[in-house]
Amino acid sequence: MLRSSSSKLASITTRDLATAAAAPKLRDVVRRLHEAGLSVTDAAAVLGVSRGRISQLAKA
């Protein structure tokens, strides 16, 4: 059982690291979409995330 718990933990850690690495790039894309005149709603649809997430990324 310890192995399955350890591999689950490693999987979560890897996902967290990947998300953290992608966040600056996603913020840049959100900024560019905003500069191009897209609304929060449109940017959310393009990126497949919620409008709230777009707002968070725009403020970061």
C-alpha positions as CSV (number, residue, x, y, z in Angstrom):
1,M,0.0,0.0,0.0
2,L,2.9,2.4,0.6
3,R,3.9,2.2,-3.0
4,S,0.5,3.2,-4.3
5,S,0.4,6.2,-1.9
6,S,3.9,7.2,-2.9
7,S,3.1,7.1,-6.6
8,K,0.0,9.1,-6.0
9,L,1.9,11.7,-4.2
10,A,4.5,11.8,-6.9
11,S,1.8,12.3,-9.5
12,I,0.3,15.2,-7.6
13,T,3.6,16.8,-7.2
14,T,4.4,16.5,-10.9
15,R,1.1,18.0,-11.8
16,D,1.6,20.9,-9.4
17,L,5.0,21.6,-10.8
18,A,3.7,21.5,-14.4
19,T,0.9,23.9,-13.4
20,A,3.3,26.3,-11.7
21,A,5.6,26.2,-14.8
22,A,2.7,26.9,-17.1
23,A,1.1,29.8,-15.1
24,P,3.5,32.5,-16.4
25,K,2.9,31.5,-20.0
26,L,-0.9,31.4,-19.5
27,R,-0.8,34.9,-17.9
28,D,1.1,36.2,-20.9
29,V,-1.5,34.6,-23.3
30,V,-4.3,36.2,-21.3
31,R,-2.5,39.6,-21.5
32,R,-2.1,39.3,-25.2
33,L,-5.7,38.3,-25.7
34,H,-6.8,41.3,-23.7
35,E,-4.5,43.6,-25.7
36,A,-6.1,42.2,-28.9
37,G,-9.5,43.3,-27.6
38,L,-11.0,40.1,-26.4
39,S,-13.4,40.2,-23.5
40,V,-12.9,38.1,-20.5
41,T,-15.8,35.9,-21.7
42,D,-14.1,35.4,-25.1
43,A,-10.7,34.8,-23.7
44,A,-12.2,32.1,-21.4
45,A,-13.9,30.4,-24.3
46,V,-10.7,30.5,-26.4
47,L,-8.6,29.0,-23.5
48,G,-11.2,26.6,-22.2
49,V,-11.1,28.0,-18.6
50,S,-13.6,29.9,-16.5
51,R,-14.1,33.7,-16.7
52,G,-13.0,33.8,-13.0
53,R,-9.7,32.1,-13.9
54,I,-9.1,34.6,-16.7
55,S,-9.7,37.4,-14.2
56,Q,-7.3,35.8,-11.7
57,L,-4.6,35.5,-14.4
58,A,-5.1,39.1,-15.6
59,K,-4.6,40.4,-12.1
60,A,-1.5,38.4,-11.3
